[in-house]
Amino acid sequence: MEGEPTLRLRVFDLNCWAIRYLSKRRQERVRLIGDTLRREGFDLVLLQEVWSEQDYSDLKVKLASCYPFSHYFRSGVIGSGLCVFSRFPILDTLLYQYSLNGYPYMLQHGDWFGGKSVGVSMAVTAPLLSLSLQLHAEYCRDKDAYLPHRLVQVWELAQFIRHTSKAADVVLLGGDLNMHPEDVGIRLLRGWTGLHDAFAEATHFEGCKNGCTLVPDNCFTDKSELLPFPLGVRIDYILYKAISSFTVKCEELKTTMGPAPGMDIPFSDHEAVMATLHIQRQGQPASATLGTADLALADVVTEARTEVGVGLRAAQRQRYSSGRMAVLALLLLLLQAVAALGTLAGLGAEQPFPKLSFCLLAFLALGVLVLATGLHLFHTMEVKMLHGTEDQMWMALRALQERP
């Protein structure tokens, strides 16, 4: 009923950058994060890039008294890195892994091995559907080869939210989206789901200018990546929306600003985002809307579909190149096999190549065949996923354009 007490929900979101053996001062920072969370007493904590399950276990033990409910989401080769700590009972959890997540041969980036996902937990309060997630990193803004994959992830995430939030009264999303506020992916996610940006909606803000979460003043940040952005960039978000008969307002939003209090290091190479939300029941259920004018949303879907189409054509070219390489390697193996059989049968002259060179050439051709076949299969699946997303976007666009 209208006038019921307001639920005050304090949320903490952080990309922890806790990669075992690679992240600087990882264990020290994980302990610092745990001490801060225990002291501050948030209601809900969403963490990304907690790549070591031992780090999660240490946090779970340390935070057991103030966050009795927690969950670690496992996926991929090295895990999703996602975990959630809650003061409220967690009724259910679900992990959805994106169908596209970079390339396995880009070892220096490693996103494919991490199994980027969205972790969903249903808490008893409201009830609240909370999502912790991370999308594929950008790496190079001028030549963003991963943009089509990231847009597929955004589209799957948006569809996932629309289909799983029906049993919830409030949806809360926190994570490292690896996109700037005005990027097509963010506009598509917000427009298609009706999510509100806590930074844009907050009554009071305190923290880095423009809410940036990657800032040059952070000692762990790669300064060369931020040269075009002297003030930093905002890629970590807390998004929310109310469903049914509830309203949600962001009273306050904060970001950390460099070193933690009393320490010489920050929590991570990202700044943490902290939001204070007010959740209250209305007298009548709120009408379901997309949160954006249909015409503007159609433009966003069109732009995203164009980028996905660019990625689709690139994937088709890569599939063709790898397939051609596999065929050439197979032909070379067949020619060698014919030459070897002819020599054994005494139908031809003596083997023109030394046996060692002949064997090495055969192994090389076999290796190329296996590698090229694997790449061909991977890019075939990539083409299917991109083509499927493009078709889904076209159907959504047509529905928007035909709506009265």
N, C-alpha and C positions, 0 to 999 in steps of 0.2 A: 504493500500500500504506500501511497505517496506520503511522505513525511516520516518514513521509517528511518532508523539511525543509519548514517553513512558509514560504509566500510572503507577504512583508510588502508591502502595497500602500498607498501614500500617495496620497490623492485630494484635489483642490482643486476647489471649485465656487463660482462667483460670477456673479451678475447684474451685468454691468458698467455698465449705464445709460450706454451710449456712443451717444447719438443725435446725429448731426451737426447742428451749428448750434443745438441746443437744450440739450443736457446741459452743465452747468457744468464748465469746466476738463477737458473730455473728453480732449484730446490729452495733457495732462500726466498724467492718471490712467491712460491706456492705457500710457504709458511706465513709470509706476510699477508697474503690474501686471506688465508684462514683466520689469522689473528684479527684482521679488520672485520671480517664478516661476523665473527663471534662477538666482537665488541659492539658493532653497529646494530645487530639484530634486525636485519631486513625480513620481510615476509616471504619473499621469493627471490632466489638467486639463479640466474641463467649464465652458464659458463661455456665458452668454446675453447678449442685447442688445448684441452687437457688430454694430451696424447698418451700419457702413462696412466694405466689403471692403478698403479701404486700411488701416484699423486692423488687420484680420486679417493682411494681408500684412506690415505692420511687425512685428507680433508673431511671425509665422512666421520672418522673417529673424533677429530678435533671439534667438529660442528654438531655432534650428536645431541648435545644438551639443548641447543637453540634451534637446530634444524633437524628434527627427528625423522623427517621423511626425505629421501633422496633417490636418485636413479642415474645410472650411467648407461649411455646408449652406445651399443657396440655395432660396428659395421666396417666394411672394407678390409684391407690387409692390415692396416695399423690402427683401425678404429675411427669412429666419427669425431672423437674429441669433445663430444657434447655431454653435459651433465646438468642436473637441476637439483637444487636444495630447496626445501619448502618447510614452512612452519605449519602448514595445513596438510592433512592427510592426502596422499596421492592415490586416487581411486584406480587409475588406469594409465598405461603408457603405450606408446606406439612409435616405431621408427620407420620413416619412409626415406629410402635412398634414391637420389635422382638417377634418371636413366642415362644421362650424359654427365661426365665429370672430368673433362680434359682427356689427355692422351697418355697411355702407359709408357710410351717411349720418351716423354719429356721428364726424365728423371730429376732434373734440377728443380722442377716445380713441385712434383710429388702430390698434386691434388688428387689424381686418379687413385693413388694407393690409399688415400685417406678416406675414401668413400663418403664424400660430402652428402649430408643428409639433413632432415629436419626431425627433431625429436619432440614428441608431443606428450604432454602429461595433463591429466584431468584432475584438478584439485577440488576438494569438497566445498570450498568457499565459492559462492555465487550461483552455480558452479563455474569455475574458471578453467578455460582451455588455454594452457600456456605452451608456447612453442619456442624452442631454442634451436638456432640454425646457423649455418655458415654456407655461403655460396662460393663458387669458384673465384679465385683471386684474379685480379686484372693484369698485373705484372707490367704491361706496357699500354698506356692510354692511347698513344698515337696509332699503334698497330695492335689493336686488341684482338688477337686470334681466338680468344676464348669467349668473346661476346655472344656468339650464337648459343654456345653451351650454357652460358649464364642466363640467357633469356629463356631457354628451355627449362632450366631450373626454376626461374621465376614463375613461368606459366604453370608448371607442375605444382609449385608451392601454392599459387593462387587457387588453382582448382582443388587442391588438397584441403585448403582452409574452407572453401565454400562447401565442400561435401562433408567435412568432419565437424564443423562448428554448429550443426543444427541442434545438438544435444546440450550446447553450452549457452550460458547467458552472457558471458564476457570472454572475448578472445584477446590474448596478450602475446605478442611476438617480440622476441629480443634476439639480437645476434649481429654478426658481422656480415653484412650484405655485399661488401666489396663494390659498392656503387655510390656515386655522388647523389645528392638529393634530387637533382633535376635530370638524372639519367633516365632513359626510356624504361629500364627495368623497374626502377622505383615507382615511376608514374603508372606503369602497368599493374604492379602489385597493389598499390593503393587504390587505383581506380577500379580494378576488377573485384577487389574484396571489400572495399569501403573502410579500410584501416586508416586510423588517424595517426599522424606523426606527433609523438609526445613533445618534441622540440618546438614544433610549430604551434602546438596547442597549449603549451605550459603557461600558466599565469605568472610564474616567477622562474627565471633561469639564472644559474650561477655556474660558471666554469669557463672553458676555453671559448674564444671568440667564434661565433657562428656555430657553436656546438661541435667543433671539430674533435675528432677522436684519434686522428693521426697528425701529430704536431711536430714541428722541427725542434722544439725545446726538449722533447723526450730523448733521453740519452741512448735508447735502444732503436730509435727510428732510423731507417736508411735515408739520410738527408738528400741523396741524389734523386730519390723518387719524388721528393716534395719540392724540387726546384721550381716547377711551374706554379706551385701553390705555397707562397711564402707564409700564409697564415695556417696552413694545414688543410685537411679534408675531413669530411664527416662521412664515415662509412659504417659506423655502428649505430643501431637504431633500437628504440623501443616504440613499437606500434601497437595500437589497441582499437577495439570497437566493442560496442554493446549490442546485444541481441535481445530479442523479446522485450521484457518490461523493465530493463535496466538502463541507466545512463552512467557514463564514465567521463570524468574530467581529470585532466592533469593539473594538479595544484602546483607542483614544483618539479623541475628537472635540473640535475647537476651532472657535471663531468669532473673527473679528477684533473689535476693540473700539474703533471710532472711527478716529482718524488713524493712518495707517501709521507704522511706526517711523521717527523722525527727520523726519517731514513734518507739515505743518499741515492736511492733507486726508486723508480716507479713500479707499479704492479706488473706492467707489461709494456710492450711497444705500442699498444693501444691504450687510450684513456678509457676508464670505466664510465658507464652511463647509469645514473640513479634517478628513478622517477617515483614520485608520490602521487598515487591515483586515488580518486574518490569514486566509489561505486555506490549507487543508490537505486532503489526500486522506484519505478514510476507507477502511476495509477493505471495506465493503459499500455499495452504492448506497443513498442515502436515499430513502425512500418519498415519492412525490409527494402533497402535501396542499395544501389551500387556505390553511392557516395560521390558520384561524379556525373556531370551531364553526359548523356549518351553520345552526343556529337563529339565532345572532347575525348571521351573514352575510345570512340571509334578511330580517331586520329592516332591515339597511342597504340592501339592494337595494330593498325596499319603499319606504323613505324616499326614496331617490334617484328611483325611478320616479314617486312622487307629485310631486316637484319638476319632473321632466321633463314630466309631464302638465299642470302649471300653465303651464309655458312653451309647451306645445303649444296650449293653449286661447288664450293671448295671441297666439300667431302666427296662429292661425285668425282671430281678430278683426282683426288688422292686415291679413291677406290680404283679408278681406271689405271693409274700409274702402278699401284701395287699389284694389281691383277696382271698387267703386262709383264712386270718383272718376274712374277711367279711363272708365267707361261714360258718366258725366255730361259729361266733356270731349269724348268722341266725339260725343254727341248735340248739344252746342253747335256743334261743327265742322260737323256735317251740316246743322243749321239755318242756319248762315251760308252754307254751300254752296248750299242751296236758295234762300235770299234773293238771293245773288249771281247765280245762274243765272236766277232770275225777273226780275231787273232787266235782265240782258243780253238776255233774250228779249223784253223789253217787255211781260211779262205782269202786272207789278205797278207800283206807284207808284215814283217816284224813290227811290233809296237814302236811307233815313231817317237814317242815321248818316254823319258825315264819313268819307271814305275812309281817312284816317289812323287814326281810332279803330277803324274796322271791321277794318283790317289788324292793328292792335295786339291787338285782342281775339282775332283768329284765331291770331296767334302765341302769345298767352298760353294759349289753349285747347290748341294743339298741344304747347306745353311741358308743360302739366299732364298731357296724355295720355301723352307719352313717359315722364315721371317716374313717374306712377301705374302705368303698365304695367311699368316696371322694378321698382318696389317690389312689385307683385303677383307677378311672377315670382320675385323673391328670397324673399318670404315663402312662396310655394308650395314652393320647395325647402326652406326652413326647416321647414315643416310636415312634409314628407316625411322629413327627417332625424330630427326629434323623434319622429315617429310610429314610424319604424323602430327607433330606440333604445328606445322604450317597449315595443315588441313583443319585442325581444331580451331586455330586462330581465324581461319577463313569462315568457318561456320559461326563463330562468335561474332565476327564482324558483320556477317550477313544478317544475323539476328538483331544486332544493334541498329543496322540501317533500315530494316523492315519494321522495327517497332513503331507503333503509332506515336 
